[in-house]
């Protein structure tokens, strides 16, 4: 690896070949280097050692159940303030305060909304009927929805779509549920109730950057590092697998990114040693400044995106997968990253309301299976459909199953 002075540095390559963890100083040097080609080579070597030339995708649907939120994070363009004097949520049979019930046709640019359980289940049912294996559910911290809304949501989806995997709720949402529960429940009790209701795993959002300075500047009202890790530690102790994220490209420094990744690596080390579950994946999320209180910032460049994905692979060799979330890094850069340490480019998604980079200003942000597979093949990789826990999915014209499971699901593929 070349340094900024152009001198070769063999010690980083030696550490990687010997399976030794990289230090904070190593990570900073990787960011400072102009030798992007060697960085890609090193990250690709680790990727191929773990996964060969396989690259994963899945068939999923994102559901954002509300954009009302009690927080005011500067990097967020998604949240809307809850209207004063609102009467609260009427339950599974109602329509809430949504100003547009059809997420397919409305971008919710200025509107606050909350979906009823019936509306959420209808979206999940439609995806399941078309062959989706996962629903990915997150939302704002709604001040009026009771905890039973979330357990009822999971129960209703499980009943309607028995084999779809429910990947839902960031650590911040889990903590919010504990705070609003009556009687007050612990994090472990909240997770157990959700697990019993059908929750399959946690997506890992809300980590942002584990640093006090960044926290105070960009998301001061949100819980910090200790609380985020408490949720994930508890989930892993209970046997619930999770992912981990890092939101980069706003007010943090490269050194602060590296410290974040090292903390994820150390937590994973302990989970692998003593807990029933662990992190499946690191998802570096590229900050999109448009519409946020930090819109004056440029956001990360394509080169910064590529470096961050590659460095995440190098800093966290004990976390199996690195995902390029194509909605934030764009499909084209996600494709390139498959040779820079990444082995997963996420899924079909369909609707995504948190950022609208790829949707032309709307929530409609979708890649077909054909497009996902083509991106992977063109990058020189073998496409493998996975489920949410990275088990291979076996599919024919109208059925799918997870490898090793005794059941199968019949579906009707969407027309091309």
C-alpha positions, 0 to 999 in steps of 0.5 A: 500500500502506498503512502501519501508520499508514494512510498510502499508500505508492506506492513499493512499487507503483511498484517492482512496476510497474517490475519492480524487486525489493522490498527487505527494508524493503519486505517488512517494511512489507507484513507490518506493513500492515493493508491486506490488500486492497491487498496482495492486489491487488498480488500478484494483479497480478503473478500475472496478469501471469505467468499470467493467470487460469489456476490449476494443479493436478495428479493426484499421490500422496505417499509417505512411505517412512519416519518413522524419522529421525536428526534431532530438529527441534523443529517436526516431529511426523513423526519417530520414533526408530529402535529400538535393536538393529534389524537393518536393512532386508531389501531390496525383498522384505521388509516392514521394521519397519512396524507397519502396512503399509497407510497407507490404514488406519493413521495411524502416530500412535505407530508407526515404519515403513519401507516396502519397495520392493515396497510403494512400487511398489505404491502408485505402480502403483495411482496410475498406473493411476488416472491420476496423473502424479506421485509425490512421495516424501520421508521421514525420514533413516533410519540403516540404509537403504543408498543403493541402496534409493533408486536401486532405488526409482526404478528400480522405479517407472520400470520399472513406471510409465514415464511417471510423474514422480518428484519425490523427496527433499529437499536434506536427504535428498540430503546424507544419501545422500552421507554414507551412500554407500559409497564416499562420493559427492559431491552431484553424483554422488548426484544423477546416480545418482538421475537415471539411475535415474528421478528427475525433480525435487526437491520443495524441502523442508527449507529451513525458514528461512534464518537462523542464529538460527532454525536454532539454536533450531528445527532445530539438528541439521539442515544449514543454508542453505549445504548446502541451496543447494549441493544446489539449485545442483548440481541446477540445474547438472545440469539438474534442476528443483527447487522451494523451500519456506519453513516459517513461523509458528514462531519466526521473525520477518517480517523473517527470512521476507523475508530467506529469500525474497530469498535464494531470489530471488537464487539464482534469478537466478543459475540463470536466468543460468548454469545449465541448470535453476532453481526452478519454484515457491515453496511457503510451508508453514504450520507446524502445531504439534500434536504437535511440540516447539513445540506451545505456539506458536499457529501462523500465523493465516489472515491470516498465511497469506494475507499470506505467500502474497501477499508470496512472490509479490511478493518472488520475481517471477523464480520462475514459480509460487507454490503454496498447499499446501492440506494445510497452508493448508486448501482454503478458504484456498488457494482465496482465495489464488488472488486473492492471488498464488497460481497453483497449489493442488497436487494430489490427494495422497491420503495425507500423513503429515507433518501431519494437519490435513486428514485428521481425524487420519489419513494420508488427505488427499485432494481429488478432481479435481472438487473441485480444479477447483471450488475454482479455478472458484469463485475466478474462475480457469481450471483447468489440469492440469499435470505436475510441470514445469508443462507442460499435461496433455491428458486424455480419458476413459481416456488422458493425455499431456503437451503436446508429448510423443509418448507417451500413458498409458492408465488407468482413472479412479477411480469418482466 
